[in-house]
Amino acid sequence: MAYWGELIVGNTGTGTLTISDGGQVTNTGNATIGEVFGSNGSVTVTGENSAWNNTYSLLVDSLGTGTLTIADGGIVTNAVGFIGEIVGSNGIVIVTGGTSVWNNNVSLYVENGLLTIADGGRVAADHSSGIVYLGTFSSSSGTLNIGAAAGETAAAAGTLDAAAIAFGDGRTR
């Protein structure tokens, strides 16, 4: 399936997108999961050769509630990734499984949300200056779990591949 333009899952209500069994989705604009207050978006990309390719940014929880799960060999690719873009949002991204990958071709911002990389999953900020920013604003709180989150059952680690991780006001460092 190819979609030419912006792709929104969970705009003013609840939206779900599942890409599985080698399915492919491509869009040439920004993609948003959970766009407005009160909305709920959920995307799952699972299975070998299953892929979601975004030409521009991917926002997981802009103002609503957004969840992205990449599992069992699924691949998601975009230019810049955002988790929990706005204060008060709380995006969740889980990348799990040995060949599961989230490629951010420039950078990744974990502003108000949670990124978990487990069981051999891989998250990359691939640009030569590719940086993962965690809670870059004083009002933000980004969380990165490699393996399991505190208090959860232990899980094998995943891989974060980036030139640097910037904490706090990372934009100025």
Contacts in CASP RR format, 6 or more apart in sequence:
PFRMAT RR
TARGET T0000
AUTHOR 0000-0000-0000
METHOD contacts of the structure
MODEL  1
MAYWGELIVGNTGTGTLTISDGGQVTNTGNATIGEVFGSNGSVTVTGENS
AWNNTYSLLVDSLGTGTLTIADGGIVTNAVGFIGEIVGSNGIVIVTGGTS
VWNNNVSLYVENGLLTIADGGRVAADHSSGIVYLGTFSSSSGTLNIGAAA
GETAAAAGTLDAAAIAFGDGRTR
1 23 0 8 1.000
1 24 0 8 1.000
1 25 0 8 1.000
1 26 0 8 1.000
2 25 0 8 1.000
2 26 0 8 1.000
2 27 0 8 1.000
3 25 0 8 1.000
3 26 0 8 1.000
3 27 0 8 1.000
3 28 0 8 1.000
4 27 0 8 1.000
4 28 0 8 1.000
5 27 0 8 1.000
5 28 0 8 1.000
5 29 0 8 1.000
6 27 0 8 1.000
6 29 0 8 1.000
6 30 0 8 1.000
6 31 0 8 1.000
6 32 0 8 1.000
7 25 0 8 1.000
7 27 0 8 1.000
7 29 0 8 1.000
7 30 0 8 1.000
7 31 0 8 1.000
7 32 0 8 1.000
7 54 0 8 1.000
8 31 0 8 1.000
8 32 0 8 1.000
8 34 0 8 1.000
8 35 0 8 1.000
9 15 0 8 1.000
9 16 0 8 1.000
9 17 0 8 1.000
9 31 0 8 1.000
9 32 0 8 1.000
9 33 0 8 1.000
9 34 0 8 1.000
9 41 0 8 1.000
9 42 0 8 1.000
9 43 0 8 1.000
10 32 0 8 1.000
10 33 0 8 1.000
10 34 0 8 1.000
10 35 0 8 1.000
10 39 0 8 1.000
10 40 0 8 1.000
10 41 0 8 1.000
11 32 0 8 1.000
11 34 0 8 1.000
11 35 0 8 1.000
11 36 0 8 1.000
11 39 0 8 1.000
12 35 0 8 1.000
12 36 0 8 1.000
12 38 0 8 1.000
12 39 0 8 1.000
13 38 0 8 1.000
13 39 0 8 1.000
13 40 0 8 1.000
14 39 0 8 1.000
14 40 0 8 1.000
14 41 0 8 1.000
15 39 0 8 1.000
15 40 0 8 1.000
15 41 0 8 1.000
15 42 0 8 1.000
16 41 0 8 1.000
16 42 0 8 1.000
16 43 0 8 1.000
17 25 0 8 1.000
17 42 0 8 1.000
17 43 0 8 1.000
17 44 0 8 1.000
18 43 0 8 1.000
18 44 0 8 1.000
18 46 0 8 1.000
19 25 0 8 1.000
19 43 0 8 1.000
19 44 0 8 1.000
19 45 0 8 1.000
19 46 0 8 1.000
19 50 0 8 1.000
19 51 0 8 1.000
19 52 0 8 1.000
19 74 0 8 1.000
20 44 0 8 1.000
20 45 0 8 1.000
20 46 0 8 1.000
20 47 0 8 1.000
20 50 0 8 1.000
21 47 0 8 1.000
21 50 0 8 1.000
22 47 0 8 1.000
22 48 0 8 1.000
22 49 0 8 1.000
22 50 0 8 1.000
22 51 0 8 1.000
23 49 0 8 1.000
23 50 0 8 1.000
23 51 0 8 1.000
24 49 0 8 1.000
24 50 0 8 1.000
24 51 0 8 1.000
24 52 0 8 1.000
24 53 0 8 1.000
25 51 0 8 1.000
25 52 0 8 1.000
25 53 0 8 1.000
26 52 0 8 1.000
26 53 0 8 1.000
26 54 0 8 1.000
27 53 0 8 1.000
27 54 0 8 1.000
27 55 0 8 1.000
28 55 0 8 1.000
28 56 0 8 1.000
29 54 0 8 1.000
29 55 0 8 1.000
29 56 0 8 1.000
30 54 0 8 1.000
30 56 0 8 1.000
30 57 0 8 1.000
30 58 0 8 1.000
30 59 0 8 1.000
31 52 0 8 1.000
31 54 0 8 1.000
31 56 0 8 1.000
31 57 0 8 1.000
31 58 0 8 1.000
31 59 0 8 1.000
31 78 0 8 1.000
32 58 0 8 1.000
32 59 0 8 1.000
32 62 0 8 1.000
33 41 0 8 1.000
33 42 0 8 1.000
33 43 0 8 1.000
33 58 0 8 1.000
33 59 0 8 1.000
33 60 0 8 1.000
33 61 0 8 1.000
33 66 0 8 1.000
33 67 0 8 1.000
33 68 0 8 1.000
34 40 0 8 1.000
34 41 0 8 1.000
34 60 0 8 1.000
34 61 0 8 1.000
34 62 0 8 1.000
34 63 0 8 1.000
34 64 0 8 1.000
34 65 0 8 1.000
34 66 0 8 1.000
35 59 0 8 1.000
35 62 0 8 1.000
35 63 0 8 1.000
35 64 0 8 1.000
36 62 0 8 1.000
36 63 0 8 1.000
36 64 0 8 1.000
37 63 0 8 1.000
37 64 0 8 1.000
38 63 0 8 1.000
38 64 0 8 1.000
38 65 0 8 1.000
39 63 0 8 1.000
39 64 0 8 1.000
39 65 0 8 1.000
40 64 0 8 1.000
40 65 0 8 1.000
40 66 0 8 1.000
41 64 0 8 1.000
41 65 0 8 1.000
41 66 0 8 1.000
41 67 0 8 1.000
42 66 0 8 1.000
42 67 0 8 1.000
42 68 0 8 1.000
42 69 0 8 1.000
43 52 0 8 1.000
43 67 0 8 1.000
43 68 0 8 1.000
43 69 0 8 1.000
44 68 0 8 1.000
44 69 0 8 1.000
44 70 0 8 1.000
44 71 0 8 1.000
45 51 0 8 1.000
45 52 0 8 1.000
45 68 0 8 1.000
45 69 0 8 1.000
45 70 0 8 1.000
45 71 0 8 1.000
45 74 0 8 1.000
45 75 0 8 1.000
45 76 0 8 1.000
46 69 0 8 1.000
46 70 0 8 1.000
46 71 0 8 1.000
46 72 0 8 1.000
46 73 0 8 1.000
46 74 0 8 1.000
47 71 0 8 1.000
47 72 0 8 1.000
47 73 0 8 1.000
47 74 0 8 1.000
48 72 0 8 1.000
48 73 0 8 1.000
48 74 0 8 1.000
48 99 0 8 1.000
49 73 0 8 1.000
49 74 0 8 1.000
50 73 0 8 1.000
50 74 0 8 1.000
50 75 0 8 1.000
51 74 0 8 1.000
51 75 0 8 1.000
51 76 0 8 1.000
51 77 0 8 1.000
52 75 0 8 1.000
52 76 0 8 1.000
52 77 0 8 1.000
53 76 0 8 1.000
53 77 0 8 1.000
53 78 0 8 1.000
54 76 0 8 1.000
54 77 0 8 1.000
54 78 0 8 1.000
54 79 0 8 1.000
55 78 0 8 1.000
55 79 0 8 1.000
56 78 0 8 1.000
56 79 0 8 1.000
56 80 0 8 1.000
57 78 0 8 1.000
57 79 0 8 1.000
57 80 0 8 1.000
57 81 0 8 1.000
57 82 0 8 1.000
58 68 0 8 1.000
58 76 0 8 1.000
58 78 0 8 1.000
58 80 0 8 1.000
58 81 0 8 1.000
58 82 0 8 1.000
58 104 0 8 1.000
59 81 0 8 1.000
59 82 0 8 1.000
59 84 0 8 1.000
59 85 0 8 1.000
60 66 0 8 1.000
60 67 0 8 1.000
60 68 0 8 1.000
60 81 0 8 1.000
60 82 0 8 1.000
60 83 0 8 1.000
60 84 0 8 1.000
60 91 0 8 1.000
60 92 0 8 1.000
60 93 0 8 1.000
61 67 0 8 1.000
61 83 0 8 1.000
61 84 0 8 1.000
61 85 0 8 1.000
61 89 0 8 1.000
61 90 0 8 1.000
61 91 0 8 1.000
61 92 0 8 1.000
61 112 0 8 1.000
61 113 0 8 1.000
62 82 0 8 1.000
62 84 0 8 1.000
62 85 0 8 1.000
62 86 0 8 1.000
62 89 0 8 1.000
63 85 0 8 1.000
63 86 0 8 1.000
63 89 0 8 1.000
64 89 0 8 1.000
65 89 0 8 1.000
65 90 0 8 1.000
65 91 0 8 1.000
66 91 0 8 1.000
66 92 0 8 1.000
67 91 0 8 1.000
67 92 0 8 1.000
67 93 0 8 1.000
67 94 0 8 1.000
68 76 0 8 1.000
68 92 0 8 1.000
68 93 0 8 1.000
68 94 0 8 1.000
68 102 0 8 1.000
69 93 0 8 1.000
69 94 0 8 1.000
69 96 0 8 1.000
70 76 0 8 1.000
70 93 0 8 1.000
70 94 0 8 1.000
70 95 0 8 1.000
70 96 0 8 1.000
70 100 0 8 1.000
70 101 0 8 1.000
70 102 0 8 1.000
70 121 0 8 1.000
71 94 0 8 1.000
71 95 0 8 1.000
71 96 0 8 1.000
71 97 0 8 1.000
71 100 0 8 1.000
72 96 0 8 1.000
72 97 0 8 1.000
72 99 0 8 1.000
72 100 0 8 1.000
73 97 0 8 1.000
73 98 0 8 1.000
73 99 0 8 1.000
73 100 0 8 1.000
73 101 0 8 1.000
74 99 0 8 1.000
74 100 0 8 1.000
74 101 0 8 1.000
75 100 0 8 1.000
75 101 0 8 1.000
75 102 0 8 1.000
75 103 0 8 1.000
76 101 0 8 1.000
76 102 0 8 1.000
76 103 0 8 1.000
77 102 0 8 1.000
77 103 0 8 1.000
77 105 0 8 1.000
78 103 0 8 1.000
78 104 0 8 1.000
78 105 0 8 1.000
79 104 0 8 1.000
79 105 0 8 1.000
79 106 0 8 1.000
80 104 0 8 1.000
80 105 0 8 1.000
80 106 0 8 1.000
80 107 0 8 1.000
80 108 0 8 1.000
80 109 0 8 1.000
81 104 0 8 1.000
81 107 0 8 1.000
81 108 0 8 1.000
81 109 0 8 1.000
82 108 0 8 1.000
82 109 0 8 1.000
82 111 0 8 1.000
83 91 0 8 1.000
83 92 0 8 1.000
83 93 0 8 1.000
83 108 0 8 1.000
83 109 0 8 1.000
83 110 0 8 1.000
83 111 0 8 1.000
83 112 0 8 1.000
83 113 0 8 1.000
83 114 0 8 1.000
83 115 0 8 1.000
83 142 0 8 1.000
84 90 0 8 1.000
84 91 0 8 1.000
84 110 0 8 1.000
84 111 0 8 1.000
84 112 0 8 1.000
84 113 0 8 1.000
85 109 0 8 1.000
85 111 0 8 1.000
85 112 0 8 1.000
86 111 0 8 1.000
86 112 0 8 1.000
87 112 0 8 1.000
87 137 0 8 1.000
87 139 0 8 1.000
87 140 0 8 1.000
88 112 0 8 1.000
89 111 0 8 1.000
89 112 0 8 1.000
89 113 0 8 1.000
90 112 0 8 1.000
90 113 0 8 1.000
90 114 0 8 1.000
91 112 0 8 1.000
91 113 0 8 1.000
91 114 0 8 1.000
92 113 0 8 1.000
92 114 0 8 1.000
92 116 0 8 1.000
93 102 0 8 1.000
93 114 0 8 1.000
93 115 0 8 1.000
93 116 0 8 1.000
94 116 0 8 1.000
94 118 0 8 1.000
95 101 0 8 1.000
95 102 0 8 1.000
95 115 0 8 1.000
95 116 0 8 1.000
95 117 0 8 1.000
95 118 0 8 1.000
95 121 0 8 1.000
95 122 0 8 1.000
95 123 0 8 1.000
95 158 0 8 1.000
96 116 0 8 1.000
96 117 0 8 1.000
96 118 0 8 1.000
96 119 0 8 1.000
96 120 0 8 1.000
96 121 0 8 1.000
96 155 0 8 1.000
97 118 0 8 1.000
97 119 0 8 1.000
97 120 0 8 1.000
97 121 0 8 1.000
98 119 0 8 1.000
98 120 0 8 1.000
98 121 0 8 1.000
98 122 0 8 1.000
99 121 0 8 1.000
100 120 0 8 1.000
100 121 0 8 1.000
100 122 0 8 1.000
101 121 0 8 1.000
101 122 0 8 1.000
101 123 0 8 1.000
101 124 0 8 1.000
102 122 0 8 1.000
102 123 0 8 1.000
102 124 0 8 1.000
103 124 0 8 1.000
103 126 0 8 1.000
104 123 0 8 1.000
104 124 0 8 1.000
104 125 0 8 1.000
104 126 0 8 1.000
104 130 0 8 1.000
105 126 0 8 1.000
105 127 0 8 1.000
106 125 0 8 1.000
106 126 0 8 1.000
106 127 0 8 1.000
106 130 0 8 1.000
107 125 0 8 1.000
107 127 0 8 1.000
107 129 0 8 1.000
107 130 0 8 1.000
107 131 0 8 1.000
107 132 0 8 1.000
107 133 0 8 1.000
108 115 0 8 1.000
108 123 0 8 1.000
108 125 0 8 1.000
108 131 0 8 1.000
108 132 0 8 1.000
108 133 0 8 1.000
108 162 0 8 1.000
109 132 0 8 1.000
109 133 0 8 1.000
109 135 0 8 1.000
109 136 0 8 1.000
110 132 0 8 1.000
110 133 0 8 1.000
110 134 0 8 1.000
110 135 0 8 1.000
110 142 0 8 1.000
110 143 0 8 1.000
110 144 0 8 1.000
111 133 0 8 1.000
111 135 0 8 1.000
111 136 0 8 1.000
111 137 0 8 1.000
111 140 0 8 1.000
111 142 0 8 1.000
112 135 0 8 1.000
112 140 0 8 1.000
112 141 0 8 1.000
112 142 0 8 1.000
113 141 0 8 1.000
113 142 0 8 1.000
113 143 0 8 1.000
114 142 0 8 1.000
114 143 0 8 1.000
114 145 0 8 1.000
114 149 0 8 1.000
115 123 0 8 1.000
115 142 0 8 1.000
115 143 0 8 1.000
115 144 0 8 1.000
115 145 0 8 1.000
116 145 0 8 1.000
116 146 0 8 1.000
116 147 0 8 1.000
116 148 0 8 1.000
116 149 0 8 1.000
117 123 0 8 1.000
117 144 0 8 1.000
117 145 0 8 1.000
117 146 0 8 1.000
117 147 0 8 1.000
117 157 0 8 1.000
117 158 0 8 1.000
117 159 0 8 1.000
117 160 0 8 1.000
118 145 0 8 1.000
118 146 0 8 1.000
118 147 0 8 1.000
118 148 0 8 1.000
118 155 0 8 1.000
118 156 0 8 1.000
118 157 0 8 1.000
118 158 0 8 1.000
119 147 0 8 1.000
119 155 0 8 1.000
119 156 0 8 1.000
119 158 0 8 1.000
120 156 0 8 1.000
120 157 0 8 1.000
120 158 0 8 1.000
120 159 0 8 1.000
121 158 0 8 1.000
121 159 0 8 1.000
122 158 0 8 1.000
122 159 0 8 1.000
122 160 0 8 1.000
122 161 0 8 1.000
123 132 0 8 1.000
123 159 0 8 1.000
123 160 0 8 1.000
123 161 0 8 1.000
124 160 0 8 1.000
124 161 0 8 1.000
124 162 0 8 1.000
125 131 0 8 1.000
125 132 0 8 1.000
125 161 0 8 1.000
125 162 0 8 1.000
125 163 0 8 1.000
126 161 0 8 1.000
127 163 0 8 1.000
128 163 0 8 1.000
129 163 0 8 1.000
130 162 0 8 1.000
130 163 0 8 1.000
130 164 0 8 1.000
131 162 0 8 1.000
131 163 0 8 1.000
131 164 0 8 1.000
131 165 0 8 1.000
131 166 0 8 1.000
131 170 0 8 1.000
132 144 0 8 1.000
132 160 0 8 1.000
132 162 0 8 1.000
132 164 0 8 1.000
132 165 0 8 1.000
132 166 0 8 1.000
133 165 0 8 1.000
133 166 0 8 1.000
133 168 0 8 1.000
133 170 0 8 1.000
133 171 0 8 1.000
134 142 0 8 1.000
134 143 0 8 1.000
134 144 0 8 1.000
134 165 0 8 1.000
134 166 0 8 1.000
134 167 0 8 1.000
134 168 0 8 1.000
135 141 0 8 1.000
135 142 0 8 1.000
135 167 0 8 1.000
135 168 0 8 1.000
136 166 0 8 1.000
136 168 0 8 1.000
136 169 0 8 1.000
136 170 0 8 1.000
136 171 0 8 1.000
137 168 0 8 1.000
137 169 0 8 1.000
138 168 0 8 1.000
138 169 0 8 1.000
140 168 0 8 1.000
143 149 0 8 1.000
144 160 0 8 1.000
144 165 0 8 1.000
146 157 0 8 1.000
146 158 0 8 1.000
146 159 0 8 1.000
146 160 0 8 1.000
147 154 0 8 1.000
147 155 0 8 1.000
147 156 0 8 1.000
147 157 0 8 1.000
147 158 0 8 1.000
148 154 0 8 1.000
148 155 0 8 1.000
166 173 0 8 1.000
END
